[in-house]
Amino acid sequence: MRVIFMGTPDFSVPVLEALVAAGHEVAAVYCQPPRPAGRGKKDRPSPVQARAEALGLPVRHPVSLKEAVAQAEFAALKADVVVVVAYGLILPQAVLDAPTRGCLNIHASLLPRWRGAAPIHRAIMAGDTETGVCIMQMEAGLDTGPVLLREPVAIGPQETTGELHDRLSALGARLIVAALERLDALTPEPQPEAGVTYAAKIDKSEARVDWTRPATEVDRLIRGLSPFPGAWCEVGGERIKLLCSAMAEAHGAPGVVLADGLTVACGTGSVRLLRLQRAGRAAQDADEFLRGMPLPRGTQLG
């Protein structure tokens, strides 16, 4: 098919690669404009833009698709279908109506659960044991369209958002190729009204660990915000990111280190910190971290 691809972050890159590998003609790649990044704050292209240019594909990054000129340029591409995954802009109705076979969205949840911006983070933070990927026909509402394909996956008890992100990205790439191969044979299934939840964008104010919360919640927060933005606490006035954890059985005063191996008490129960990161340094496993910053039994984490 003649495809317009719309995506921006790392999650979208395997999908673009899969479409090219499957032999589809990618008429254009739409992504967010380059943003300032790094210490020099120089404009840096998104992962999708960088990969598309390496593949020799034409790239467009309009600030908005609401203007008539942008919509006319989009329609002039005469696409059979549009594939959207983590693009970052709302698509106006004129854009949704442009391709002859419609717009398909790859969404990283089992809709209607976790519609919205951060479905992977929210699934782990909520303690879900299962998530998945849906291929959805797009309409004007937020992730409300009928579903063409869905595939569930289990969430591991110690899995982080970063790990689950990579698995779902690969799954989305496989599913969209399958959907395009048998598009005429697929029956769109309207989403049920029951079970709708919304995955609000992660706010950095959520990332500070409250050790008075139950250990189950602290563990989910740490894994759900790893690697970005990263749950954190303070140790001696220094902010430490907590990137991986597991449940433990020890008990004590909230925020107190209970054992040399970095088991920390919570409001109920405790967690074992497995991977941490000091400001300006690389992430480290707990044993390596403790060699550079000892946290003996009885240390109070802020």
N, C-alpha and C positions, 0 to 999 in steps of 0.2 A: 504494500500500500504506500501511498504518498502521505507522509506523516509530518506533522509539526510537533516537535518535542518541547515541553515547557517544564523546566526544573532548575534548581539552583545549587543545593548543598551536596555534600558527599553522598548522601542517601540516594540521590537521583542518578549518579554516574553509572552504576551497573545497569540501570534500565536503559539509558542511552546506548551503552555498549551492546546490550542484548538486541536492541532494535536494529542496529547497524549489522550485527552478526547474522541476524535472521534474514537479511536481504531487503529490508524495507528502505524506501527512498526517504531520507530525512530532508525535507524541503528547507527547513530552518529550525534553529534552536533558539528558544526564548529563555532568558534567565535574568536575574537581578543585575543591575549595573555593578561594576567594580566598586568596592568600598575601601576606605582607609584601613590599613591593618599593619601590624608589626610596630617596632619601635619608631621607625621613620614615618609612620602613618601615611605611607604611599598607597595609592589606589591598587588594590589587588583583585584580579578577576576571580569570580566564583569557581568552585571546582568543576561545575558543568561547563562554564565558558572555556576553561583551560583544556578540558578533555575534548570538547567539540572542536576547538581550533586545531588541536593535535590530530583529530580525525579529518580535518579539512572541511568541516561543515560550516555553513554561514550562521553567524550568531547575531541576535538582536537583543537589546536590553532596554526597552522603553521604560520610562519612569511610571507611565500609566497607560492603560488600554482604553481609557474612557473617551479619548479624542477621536473624532471622525477619521482623521488622517491615519492614525495608528490602526484603526479597525479596517479601513480600506486596504492598507498594506497587508494586513493579516489575511483578509479575504482573497486578495490577489494571488496568494500562494496556492489556492485551489487544492487544499489538502483533502484527502479522503477521511482522515481521522486525526484528532489531536490527542496526544498522550501527555497527561499532566501528573507530576509527582513533586510535591514540596516546592512549588514554584514561588509563592510568596505574594502574588497579587490576586485580587478578586477578578474573575473573568466576567465582563459585561455580557448581557444577553446576545448582543450582536456578534461577539466572539464565539460564544457557545453555539450559535446557529450557523457559523461559517462553514465548517467541514461537512461534507455530505454524509458521513457516518457518525457524526457527533464527537463529543469530547469524553475521553475516558480518564478517570482519576485512579491512581494507585494509592490506597490509604492503608496505613499501618495499624489497623485494628480490626476487630470483628464488629462491624457496624450493625446496629446503631450505637454500640458502646464506644465511647471515646471519639466522638466527632470533634474536629478542631485541630489546634496547632501542635499539641504535644502528646500524642497518643501513646508513644512508647514510654516516656517518663511517667505519665499518669498511671499506666497499667501496673508498672512495678511499684510505684509509690502507694497504690491502693491495695497491693497484695494480691493482684490477680494471678492465677496459676496458668492462665491460657490467654493468648492473643492471636494475632494472625494478620493476614493481608486480604483486602477486598479490592476487586476491580469494579469500579462504580461508574455508571453513566452520570455525567455531571448535569446539574440543573442549577437554578439561581440560588437555592438554599445552601447553607453550610453543611456539606457532606450529607445531604439528604436524598441523593438520587438512588435509583434502583441498582441493585448489585447483580453483576453478571457472573462473577466467580469469587469464591472465598476459600481460603485454606487456613485452618487453625494450626498453631504451634504451641507447645508447652513452654512456660517460662521457668527456667531453672531456679532452684532455691537460693543460689548465690549469684545469679546472673545480673549484670549491670545493664544500664541503658545502652552503653556503647557496644556491648556484646550482642544484645538483642537487636539493636539498630542494624548491625552488619548482617545478621541472619535474615531479617525481614526485608532488607534491601535486595539481597540475592533472591529471596522468594518472590518479591514483587517483579523483578526482572523476568523470572521464569513464567509467572502467571500472565503478564501482559503479552508475552509472545504467544502463549497458548490461547489467550482470548482473541488476539487478532487472527490467528490461524483458523478459528472456527466461530467467527463473530456472528455469522448468519444463523448458526445453530444454537446460540445461547439465548436463554429466556431471562429477561430482566426481572428480578424479584424485588418488589417494593419493600423498603425497610419497615419493620413493625414499629408501631408507636410506643410499645412497651420497651423498657430497657435503655432509653436514650440517656447518655451521659456526655458531658462536654469536657474536653481536654484543654483547659485554658493554658495559654502560654506561660512558661515558667518565669516567675518573678524572682530576682536575686534575693529578695527579702525572705524567701522560703528556705534559703540554703543554710542558715545558721542552725546548728544542732541544738535542740533543747533536751538536755540529758534527763529531765524529769519526765519525759514521755516514755511510754512502754518500749522495751527493747525491739519489739516487732516493728514499731513505727520508725524508730531510729535507723534500724537496719534497712528498711525499705527506702527511707529518705536518702541514705548514703548511696545505695545501689542505684536508685532512681535518678539521682543527679550526677552520676558518674558517666563520662568524664566532665561534662559541662552542665551547669556552671560549677559543679562540685560542692557538696556539703562541706561545712567547715566548722571549726571550733577554735578557741584561742588557748595557747599554752604560753604562759609568761608574757602575755601581751603580743605574741606572734600568732598570726592567722595560719592555721594548718588545714589543708584540704584533706578530706577523708574520701577515698576513692573506691574502696572495697571493704566489705565486712561480712561477718557471719554471726549467727546467734550463738550465745554462750549460756552457761547455766549458773554462773556465780552471781552473788547478790551483795549489795553494799549501797553506800550513799551515792546519789546520782552524780555522774561526772568524775568519779574517783577511779583511778587505775587500780585494779584488783590483783593483777598479776604482771610479772615482768614481760609477758608476751602480749601486752596491750589489750587485755580484757578490761572493758570499762563498764561500770554500773550505770543502769538507767533507772527510770522511775519504778519499773518492775522488770526484773531480769537484767541481762547484760549483753553486750556485743563484743566480739573480738575484731579489732581493726587489722585488716590484712594489707592494705596499701594506702600510703599517705604521701603528701607532697608539701614541702615548705615553699614559701614564696620565692620565686626566682630560681627554683631548682627543679630537677626532674622528679617524676613520681618514683617512689621506692617501695619495695616490699617491707613489711614491718621490721624484720630482723635488720635489714640494711639501714632503715630509718633510725632505729634505736641506737645504732653504733655512732651516728652523728648527733643524735639528740636523745639521750637517755631519759626515760619517763618511768622511774621506779614505782613500785607499789606505794599507794597513798597519794600520788600526784593528783591534783585537782585540775580537771580540764574545764576551761571557761565556756 
